[in-house]
Amino acid sequence: MKRLRWSIFIYSVLFVVVLFMVLNDYSPILIVGVAVVAGLIAFLTQFYYPAALDKRVDRVESFLRSQKNNPALYIQYILANRLEDESKTVMEQLMSKYKRATVQATFKAAYGLYCKDMAAVQEAVPYIRNSDYRTYYETALLLEDGKSAQAREHLESIRKQWMRLALLAEIELKAGNSETAIKLAKEAVDASRGVQRYVLHKEYERTLPQAVVANMAY
């Protein structure tokens, strides 16, 4: 609700400013320029910042909950909170909206990992274009097969620090090294932003609560 009110306020102000400029015969080029810049600022503050940069878990959660009409983002909220009933519906929406196999692949891999359906993950991996995400799921498959040493070596090519740290935390957790796993999980959360920070935080609330205890109050 706060986000909606803020959006209404921003666009109302933009409308008033543009209307004022039109009524006072400002240059059309200047009017268009102001409208474009203001629209860009509104986009950055209302969408890009919470999705990619915000470190406040509560604000990112509020943002994700407002994205019901955007299944590509809303699926992150659904899977992070393990909302079983809604997950199937949102996945169907995604498969209906995105027809290309390369676009569907990342969603299928994420959903497969969520459902512990490693066959689905294996099937999706070759179609994932982003090398970091492809390697992430390949490493997850190695871990599931008990190949920790190979997984540790495989993840070294991942450029995203939070991904490497999250996978290393999982390796240490499976090895029974809980203290090391907690340390790595904390570092993974600290290295992440926006939606990815939210997803990691929610996962560690269940599996390694000590890694996010300092942020439990958001």
Helices and strands as residue ranges (DSSP letters): H 2-23, H 28-43, I 44-53, H 57-65, H 71-80, H 84-97, H 101-114, H 118-124, G 125-127, H 131-144, H 148-154, G 155-157, H 161-174, H 178-191, H 194-207, G 209-211, G 213-215
